[in-house]
């Protein structure tokens, strides 16, 4: 987002940040600013939010899956890491 704003020639003033789209929607609904939300999420709430589509920029996010360097300590964590590695085609370490 920062790179897209810089490419458009401005720096946004960010007062609040949240990872939960519902929290961002509530902040916008209460007039505390604008929120950048997934289109389908925002459009499903027309009684609460006014939407403006951002179509010119192809914004992409990145997800990271992380765990302790010495590996997960519990069996559920180890199983989750192994399943993720298998699904992504990444060998074990």
Long-range contacts (C-beta under 8 A, 24 or more apart in sequence): 1-36, 1-59, 4-57, 4-59, 7-57, 8-57, 25-49
